[in-house]
Amino acid sequence: MPADIVSNNTMTKADLVERVYENIGFSKKEAAQIVESVFEVMKSALESGDKVKISGFGNFVVQQKQARRGRNPQTNQSLVIDARRVLTFKPSPVLKTALNARRYDV
């Protein structure tokens, strides 16, 4: 199945390494190091609270969620949900357009 056809498959890190290997021509070991390095740089930036913006793809942003009251749906007991940081992704208009440019019957 061609890579540009929408499917229910999941792309893994190993798949990304394979694509870099095929498209760039580095060895698989070098391709793996490149992919791992990119993820490590992104992870470090996000951990420090920076926004990661990839032009034509989208933005990864860490947002702070405040503590809030919630309840256990099984017991109806009230509890406090701790404050936490969450990662959000907002696709760029270019990516949104590309995703919606072709419609596939699945």
N, CA and C of each residue as an Amber inpcrd file, in Angstrom:
protein
   318
   0.8500000  -1.1830000   0.0000000   0.0000000   0.0000000   0.0000000
   0.8970000   1.2480000   0.0000000   0.7060000   2.2020000  -0.9040000
   1.5140000   3.4100000  -0.9390000   1.3890000   4.2080000   0.3560000
   2.4690000   4.9080000   0.7020000   2.5200000   5.6500000   1.9720000
   1.5270000   6.7980000   2.0240000   1.0790000   7.3120000   0.8640000
   0.1960000   8.4740000   0.8890000  -1.2800000   8.1060000   1.0230000
  -1.6010000   6.8250000   1.1420000  -2.9900000   6.4070000   1.2930000
  -3.2860000   6.2420000   2.7800000  -4.3960000   6.8080000   3.2050000
  -4.7840000   6.7360000   4.6030000  -5.0880000   5.2890000   4.9630000
  -4.5550000   4.8470000   6.1000000  -4.8230000   3.4930000   6.5670000
  -4.9710000   3.5220000   8.0770000  -5.2760000   2.3830000   8.6440000
  -5.4310000   2.2750000  10.0880000  -4.1350000   1.8550000  10.7600000
  -3.0380000   1.8400000  10.0380000  -1.7540000   1.4620000  10.5990000
  -1.1920000   2.5790000  11.4590000  -0.3090000   2.2070000  12.3520000
   0.3740000   3.1660000  13.2000000   1.8200000   3.2600000  12.7620000
   2.3260000   4.4750000  12.6160000   3.7310000   4.6530000  12.2840000
   4.5270000   4.6910000  13.5760000   5.5360000   3.8610000  13.6710000
   6.3690000   3.7750000  14.8630000   7.7000000   4.4880000  14.6280000
   8.4920000   4.5770000  15.6940000   9.8170000   5.1750000  15.5710000
  10.6580000   4.3690000  14.5790000  10.5260000   3.0480000  14.6080000
  11.2580000   2.1950000  13.6610000  10.8510000   2.4990000  12.2200000
   9.5700000   2.7980000  12.0050000   9.1060000   3.1770000  10.6660000
   9.7280000   4.4990000  10.2280000   9.8280000   5.4400000  11.1640000
  10.4640000   6.7240000  10.8450000  11.9290000   6.5160000  10.4730000
  12.6140000   5.6830000  11.2310000  14.0190000   5.3890000  10.9310000
  14.1220000   4.7940000   9.5320000  13.2310000   3.8630000   9.2040000
  13.2350000   3.2340000   7.8880000  13.0110000   4.2610000   6.7880000
  12.0870000   5.2040000   7.0010000  11.8170000   6.2440000   5.9880000
  13.0230000   7.1620000   5.8050000  13.6690000   7.5430000   6.9000000
  14.8740000   8.3890000   6.8020000  15.9510000   7.6200000   6.0470000
  16.1140000   6.3590000   6.3820000  17.0930000   5.5000000   5.7070000
  16.8330000   5.4460000   4.2020000  15.5660000   5.2440000   3.8220000
  15.2090000   5.1320000   2.4080000  15.3360000   6.4570000   1.6650000
  14.8930000   7.5450000   2.2950000  14.8290000   8.8320000   1.6010000
  16.1440000   9.5910000   1.5830000  16.9330000   9.4690000   2.6250000
  18.1630000  10.2560000   2.7220000  19.3760000   9.4580000   2.2790000
  19.3610000   8.1640000   2.5380000  20.4750000   7.3450000   2.0980000
  21.5380000   7.1220000   3.1610000  21.3040000   7.5790000   4.3930000
  22.2230000   7.2730000   5.4750000  22.0910000   5.7980000   5.8210000
  23.0610000   5.2900000   6.5730000  22.9250000   3.9150000   7.0570000
  21.7700000   3.8670000   8.0560000  21.2770000   2.6640000   8.3430000
  20.1720000   2.5550000   9.2980000  20.6010000   3.0300000  10.6770000
  21.8520000   2.7870000  11.0250000  22.3610000   3.2340000  12.3300000
  22.3740000   4.7600000  12.3940000  22.8340000   5.4070000  11.3300000
  22.8470000   6.8750000  11.2870000  21.4210000   7.4310000  11.2880000
  20.5390000   6.8010000  10.5420000  19.1440000   7.2390000  10.4970000
  18.5130000   7.1310000  11.8820000  18.8010000   6.0530000  12.5910000
  18.2750000   5.8700000  13.9500000  18.8140000   6.9500000  14.8840000
  20.0820000   7.2930000  14.7490000  20.6850000   8.3400000  15.5870000
  20.0430000   9.7030000  15.3010000  19.7620000   9.9720000  14.0380000
  19.1360000  11.2430000  13.6680000  17.7340000  11.3380000  14.2580000
  16.9250000  10.3000000  14.0610000  15.5580000  10.3000000  14.5840000
  15.5830000  10.4310000  16.0990000  16.4350000   9.6650000  16.7540000
  16.5430000   9.7170000  18.2170000  16.9820000  11.1030000  18.6840000
  17.9090000  11.7160000  17.9790000  18.3870000  13.0610000  18.3330000
  17.2780000  14.1030000  18.2150000  16.5070000  14.0150000  17.1430000
  15.4040000  14.9680000  16.9590000  14.4010000  14.8390000  18.0970000
  14.0320000  13.5920000  18.4360000  13.0920000  13.3880000  19.5430000
  13.6630000  13.8740000  20.8680000  14.9360000  13.6580000  21.0870000
  15.5660000  14.0690000  22.3410000  15.5830000  15.5960000  22.4650000
  15.8770000  16.2860000  21.3660000  15.8640000  17.7550000  21.3810000
  14.4550000  18.2630000  21.6560000  13.4610000  17.6710000  20.9930000
  12.0740000  18.0840000  21.2230000  11.6610000  17.8200000  22.6670000
  12.0060000  16.6500000  23.1830000  11.6540000  16.2880000  24.5550000
  12.2770000  17.2580000  25.5580000  13.5380000  17.5820000  25.3700000
  14.2170000  18.5170000  26.2740000  13.5620000  19.8890000  26.2510000
  13.2280000  20.3440000  25.0620000  12.5930000  21.6610000  24.9320000
  11.2310000  21.6710000  25.6320000  10.4500000  20.6340000  25.4270000
   9.1280000  20.5650000  26.0470000   9.2280000  20.4300000  27.5660000
  10.1810000  19.6450000  28.0480000  10.3770000  19.4970000  29.4910000
  10.7100000  20.8280000  30.1520000  11.4340000  21.6870000  29.4380000
  11.8030000  22.9920000  30.0030000  10.7170000  24.0420000  29.7830000
   9.5940000  23.6370000  29.1810000   8.4690000  24.5420000  29.0140000
   8.4660000  25.3190000  27.7170000   9.4130000  25.0390000  26.8370000
   9.4580000  25.7240000  25.5410000   8.4050000  25.1440000  24.6020000
   7.9910000  25.9510000  23.6510000   7.0760000  25.5100000  22.6040000
   7.9210000  24.9850000  21.4440000   7.4970000  23.8830000  20.8470000
   8.1950000  23.3350000  19.6810000   7.3190000  23.6020000  18.4680000
   7.8280000  24.4400000  17.5730000   7.0810000  24.8160000  16.3730000
   7.8090000  24.2680000  15.1570000   7.1120000  23.4260000  14.3990000
   7.6740000  22.8570000  13.1760000   6.8650000  23.4300000  12.0190000
   7.4950000  24.3180000  11.2830000   6.8250000  25.0200000  10.1950000
   6.2180000  24.0250000   9.2100000   4.9650000  24.2570000   8.8710000
   4.2680000  23.3900000   7.9260000   3.7210000  22.1280000   8.5620000
   3.9730000  21.9330000   9.8600000   3.4910000  20.7390000  10.5500000
   2.6040000  21.1030000  11.7310000   3.1420000  21.8750000  12.6820000
   2.3230000  22.2860000  13.8190000   3.1360000  22.6720000  15.0280000
   2.4340000  22.9130000  16.1350000   3.0500000  23.3410000  17.3850000
   2.7740000  22.3350000  18.4950000   3.8110000  22.0110000  19.2480000
   3.6830000  21.2230000  20.4660000   3.8520000  22.2000000  21.6190000
   2.8910000  22.2240000  22.5330000   2.9150000  23.1790000  23.6410000
   2.5910000  22.4420000  24.9360000   3.3560000  22.7500000  25.9900000
   3.0610000  22.2110000  27.3110000   2.1940000  23.2380000  28.0290000
   1.0420000  22.7880000  28.5090000   0.1380000  23.6780000  29.2310000
   0.0030000  23.1990000  30.6610000  -0.1430000  24.1670000  31.5770000
  -0.3110000  23.8530000  32.9900000  -1.7970000  23.7490000  33.3100000
  -2.1860000  22.6220000  33.8740000  -3.5720000  22.4420000  34.3270000
  -3.5860000  22.6450000  35.8290000  -4.5290000  23.4230000  36.3030000
  -4.6550000  23.6750000  37.7360000  -5.3130000  22.4790000  38.4260000
  -5.0760000  22.3660000  39.7260000  -5.7610000  21.3430000  40.5160000
  -7.2570000  21.6560000  40.4670000  -8.0640000  20.6040000  40.5000000
  -9.5070000  20.8270000  40.4510000 -10.2230000  19.7200000  41.2050000
 -11.4530000  20.0070000  41.5300000 -12.2790000  19.0160000  42.2190000
 -12.8870000  18.0830000  41.1800000 -12.9290000  16.8160000  41.5180000
 -13.5430000  15.8230000  40.6580000 -14.2570000  14.8150000  41.5230000
 -14.7530000  13.7530000  40.8870000 -15.3870000  12.7060000  41.6790000
 -15.1310000  11.3600000  41.0400000 -15.0530000  10.3560000  41.8720000
 -14.8990000   8.9900000  41.4100000 -16.2690000   8.5340000  40.9090000
 -16.4090000   8.2070000  39.6250000 -17.7220000   7.8450000  39.0910000
 -18.2810000   6.5420000  39.6740000 -17.4200000   5.6640000  40.1920000
 -17.9030000   4.3960000  40.7520000 -18.4700000   4.5750000  42.1550000
 -17.8040000   5.4520000  42.9460000 -18.2310000   5.6100000  44.3430000
 -18.9230000   6.9440000  44.6000000 -18.8720000   7.8330000  43.6260000
 -19.4120000   9.1890000  43.7720000 -18.6560000  10.0060000  44.8180000
 -17.5060000   9.5010000  45.2550000 -16.7050000  10.1910000  46.2620000
 -15.9830000  11.3790000  45.6340000 -16.0180000  12.5270000  46.3110000
 -15.3460000  13.7390000  45.8460000 -13.8460000  13.6120000  46.1000000
 -13.0490000  14.1250000  45.1680000 -11.5990000  14.1000000  45.3380000
 -10.9820000  15.2810000  44.6150000  -9.6940000  15.5070000  44.8790000
  -8.9730000  16.5950000  44.2240000  -8.0470000  15.9920000  43.1770000
  -8.1760000  16.4730000  41.9470000  -7.2970000  16.0470000  40.8640000
  -6.1050000  16.9970000  40.8850000  -4.9070000  16.4430000  41.0200000
  -3.6960000  17.2470000  41.1660000  -3.4280000  18.1180000  39.9360000
  -2.7090000  19.2180000  40.1780000  -2.2390000  20.0560000  39.0800000
  -1.2400000  19.2390000  38.2660000  -1.2100000  19.4830000  36.9860000
  -0.2960000  18.7280000  36.1280000  -0.0180000  19.5040000  34.8520000
   0.9960000  19.0480000  34.1560000   1.3150000  19.6180000  32.8560000
   0.8560000  18.6410000  31.7850000   0.2690000  19.1750000  30.7200000
  -0.2040000  18.3430000  29.6160000   0.3840000  18.8510000  28.3100000
   0.6210000  17.9250000  27.4060000   1.1650000  18.2670000  26.0950000
   0.0190000  18.3670000  25.1000000  -0.0220000  19.4660000  24.3610000
  -1.0300000  19.6300000  23.3260000  -0.3370000  19.8220000  21.9780000
  -1.0340000  19.4350000  20.9360000  -0.5310000  19.6190000  19.5750000
  -1.5840000  20.3570000  18.7780000  -1.1520000  21.4030000  18.0850000
  -2.0500000  22.1320000  17.2080000  -1.4620000  22.0750000  15.7980000
  -2.1540000  21.4140000  14.8800000  -1.6240000  21.3080000  13.5210000
  -1.6180000  22.6610000  12.8140000  -0.6570000  22.8280000  11.9200000
  -0.5800000  24.0620000  11.1420000  -1.6730000  24.0600000  10.0760000
  -2.0150000  25.2370000   9.5590000  -2.9880000  25.2870000   8.4570000
  -2.5280000  24.4720000   7.2410000  -1.2200000  24.4260000   7.0070000
  -0.6910000  23.6460000   5.8810000  -1.0030000  22.1660000   6.0800000
  -0.7930000  21.6550000   7.3020000  -1.0800000  20.2530000   7.5800000
  -2.5770000  19.9810000   7.5160000  -3.3840000  20.8890000   8.0610000
  -4.8370000  20.7110000   8.0040000  -5.3180000  20.6220000   6.5600000
  -4.7990000  21.4990000   5.7230000  -5.1740000  21.4950000   4.3080000
  -4.7550000  20.1930000   3.6390000  -3.5350000  19.7470000   3.9330000
  -3.0410000  18.5030000   3.3390000  -3.8860000  17.3090000   3.7910000
  -4.2890000  17.2950000   5.0500000  -5.0950000  16.1900000   5.5630000
  -6.4780000  16.1500000   4.9310000  -7.0030000  17.2930000   4.5970000
  -8.3420000  17.3700000   4.0540000  -8.3930000  17.5320000   2.5430000
  -7.2310000  17.5290000   1.8900000  -7.1790000  17.7370000   0.4400000
  -7.7740000  16.5430000  -0.3000000  -7.5190000  15.3450000   0.2030000
  -8.0340000  14.1430000  -0.4420000  -8.9480000  13.4190000   0.5090000
 -10.0490000  12.9720000  -0.0070000 -10.9910000  12.1790000   0.7870000
 -10.9010000  10.7280000   0.3200000 -10.7710000   9.8400000   1.2640000
 -10.6870000   8.4330000   0.9310000 -11.8890000   7.7090000   1.4890000
 -12.4100000   6.7890000   0.7170000 -13.4810000   5.9270000   1.2110000
 -12.8030000   4.7670000   1.9130000 -13.0550000   4.6420000   3.1910000
 -12.3890000   3.5830000   3.9700000 -13.3470000   2.4550000   4.2140000
